[in-house]
Amino acid sequence: MEIQEIRAFVLLAEYLHYGRTAKLLNLTQPALTKKILRLEAFFGSPLFDRDRQGTRLTTFGAQILQESKAFIAQYEQLCLLGQKISQGEKGLLRIGFGLYAFEMVPRLIVQLRQSHPGIELILKDLSTYEQLEALRSQQLDIGFVRLSSASSEFDILPVAQEQLSLITPSHATFSRVTHLSQCQDTPFVIISKDYSPVLHNQILQLCTDYGFHPRIVQEVADVTSLLALVKAGLGVTMLPPSFCSPNFSGLNYFSQKESEASWSIYAAWRKEDSNPALAIFLKFLKAEVGG
């Protein structure tokens, strides 16, 4: 059964005239007859009765006519939807991001919504590990992740470079603390492992490189609370400066120059992903980062 045969049946049911219907379909009358015969063979029952008085729907033909019209309407809707998705007028894009893309991703989303309002966006705040797993399981279309080196598993685009800073409160107690090597006995407030496991582990590793384990007095699941506790004098922390709000006064920032304190932020997506919405988003992203 082909869609052209269903179309021929519906049109013939409307005009009940083979010659006129064939002309409307740009077919010869024998060609139209063959389409109807193939459809009747498929269903196993005649659709029309023909005699000297003309062409009439059979009882069976009348019973499936409305469903046939609905089928054609659904087919046309599917064709239209497919065209809109392929042209970027409609679609779905699932974006993963973490602390590292809080500024960039919203800017890109505004641009995408202004130019392609029919694309539905799903945003997921996930750690790097969670984003990579979601990309592998096709639950995300693109993520913004921390990678120490380029990955061959995904297509990637470098979008930023980050460097950890030691952040201390402007309290006299911490006035001499300017480098991680001086923090062996200093209380730490750090981002929780559940919220950002890669950053959490990197801080621990940096402290280990200087021969000590940080004296953690509080783990926090968001940056705002983290900075507020440091400002209040509970301890020191480590974050990239881009995470920090300029509204937080009373804090000192000391960049740590070690290579282990730096990393690259990449946009990552599955190789050969043909999602048109992803292709459109990547155009905006490449324009943003100059890629």
N, C-alpha and C positions, 0 to 999 in steps of 0.2 A: 504494500500500500504506500502510495506517495502523496505528498501534499497537493500536487497538481490534480490528482484524481479526485481528492476530496473537494477541491475548488470546483472542478468540473461538475461534480454531483450537486453541490449547493446551487451553482448557477443554473444548471438544467432544472433543478427543482423549482427555481423561481420563475423561469420562462416557459418551462414545459414544451420546449420547441428545439429540436436538435439543430436545425439549420441556423436559427438565430443565435443559439448558445455557442455553436462552433465559430461563428463569425466574431462574436465578442471575445472569444478566447484565442482568436487568430489561428484556428485549426480548421482542417477539413472535417466534413461531417463523419467520414469513416474513422478518422483519428479520434474524434470525440467518442464515437461508438466503442472503439477499442478500450479507451480509458474506463468507460462505464462498465464494460464487460469484465475488465480486470478487477475492478472494485467489487463487482457482484461475485466473482469467483473467490475473492479474498473473504468476503463475508459469508459466502455460501447461501445467498438468497438474492432474488431479483429486487432491484430498487425501483424500476419503472415498468409499467404495462404500456404497450404500444398497439394500437389498432387503428381502424379507419377513423375513429372519433378523435384520435390524437394521442398524446403522451400523458400518463398519469402516474403519480407516486403509488407504489404498492403500500400496503399497511406497514411492512418492514421499513421501507424507505422513509415513510412519514415518521416512524418511531425514532430513527437515528438522525433526522434532519437537524434538530435543534442542537444535539451534541456535536454534530459535524460543524455547525456554524460556530459553536463555542471553541471547538478545536482550532479552527482557522484563526479566530480572534486571539487565542493564546499563542499560537504560532507567530502571528504578526507582532504581538507584544514582545515575545522572546527575541525576534529579529531586531526590533527597535532597541530593546535593552542592550543586546549585544553590540550594536553599533555605537550606542552612547558610551558603553564601558570602554570599548576599543579606542574611542576618540577622547576619552577622559571627561566626558560630560557626567558620567556616573561611575561609581566604583566604591571600593573599600580599601582603606590603608590602615594597617595596624602598626603603630610606632612605639618602640620601647626607648626609654631614656632614664637616666639616673641623675645624680647630682651634677654630673659633668656637662649636661646639655640643657640646664634649666633656662638659660638665656637664649640659646640658639634655636631650639625647637619651637618655642612659642612664636618667634618671628617668622619662621618658615610656615607654620600653620596659618598665620594670618594671611600670608601671601597666597597660599594654596586655596584657602576659603574664598578669597576675593576673586581669584581667577577661575576656580572650578568648584562652585558651591554645591554641585551635585555629588561630590566625592565624600563619602562618610569616613570620618576619622575616629579611630579608637586609640587612646593614649594609655600606656601602661608604665607606671613608675616602678622600675625593676633594677636590681643590681646587674653588674656585668655578667656574672655567672647565669643569672635567671634569663637575661636577654639572649645569651648564646644558646641556652637550652631551648628557649621558645623559638628561635630562628630554626634550629635543627628540626623541631617538631612542627614547623609551619604554623605556629601560633602568632608569630610576628612576621611582618614584611621587611622591616628595617629597624635596626637598633643603634644606639650610640654607646659604645663600650670602651673600656680601658684595655689596651693591649700593650704589652712590653715590646712586642715586635710585630711585623706584618704577618698576617695569617693567610695561608693558602686554602683554608676551608671555605671562606666566603669571599665575595667581592667586597673590597673595602676602600674607603676614602679617608685620608687623614683630615681631621677638621680642627684639631686644637692640640696644644702642648701644655702640660700642666707641671708645676713644680711645688712640692710641699713647702709650707712655711711653718715655723714654730710660732705659735700665737700665745702670748703671755698677757696677763692683766697688768694695767699700769699701777700696780701696788709696789710699794718700796720693798716688800718681801721678795719680789721676783725681779728686782731691778738689774741684777747681775746675770740673769739667765738670758742669753742671746743665741745659744746653739744647743742642739740636742745633746752634744757631748757633756754638757753641764747639768743634765737633768737626771742623774742617777738617783738622787734622793727627792726629786721634785714630784708632787702629786700630779696625776694626769686625769683629764676628762677627755674621753675619746668616743668617736662614733661607734655604735654597737655593731657587732659582727653580723647580726641578723639584718640590719639595714644596709650595710655596705661591707660585705666580707672582704673584698679585695683591698679596700682602703684600710680597714681594721688590721688585716694581716701585714700590710706593708709598713704600718707604723710600728708594729711589734718587731718586725724584721729589722727595721732601721735601728731601733733601740738595742736589739741583740748585736748588731754590728758594732755598737759602741760598748758592748760588754755588760749590758744590764737589761733587766726586764722592767718595763715601766710600772710605777706604783699607781695603779688605776684606782681612783676613788669613786668614779662614776662613768658608766656607759650610757650614751644618749642616742635616741633614734631619730633625731632631727637636728639640723644645723643651728637653727635659731636658739633652741634650748641649750645646745652645746656652747655657743658663744656667750649666752647670758650667764651661764655658770662660770665660765672663764673670767668674764668681766667682773663677776661678783667676788672673784679671788679664790675659787675652789681649787683651781689648779691650772695647768697649761694644756694646750692641745696642739694638734697638727692638722692642717687643712690646706688645700690650694687657695690662694687669695681670691680666685674667682667665685668661690662658694660664699664669701663673706660679704655681708651687707655693709654699705658705707654708713648706714645709720648707727652702726655699733662703734661708738667712741670708747675711749678707755682701754684700748687693746693695742698691743705692740706686735708687729709682724716681722719675723726674721727668716728670710729665704734660706733654705738649706741647699747648698750647691752640689751635694753629692749626686752622682748619676742615678743612684738607687732611689733618690727622692723625686725623680721625674718620670713621666710616662706620656704616651700619646693617646689621644682620644680619636677613635675611628668610627665613622658610619659603616655599618656592616649589613649586608643583605645576601640572600642566597644566590649562588651563581646561576645565571641564565633565567632568573625570575622574570616572567613575561607580564606581570601585573602592570597595566597601563598607568594606574594611579601611582605606582612606585616610580615609573619612568618620569612622570611629571614632577614628583617631589624631588627626585634627584637633580633635575634641571635647576630648581630653585636652590638646592643645597650646593651644587657646584658653583653657581653664581655667588653664593654667600661666602664660600671659602676660597674662591678663585681656582677651583679644580677643573 
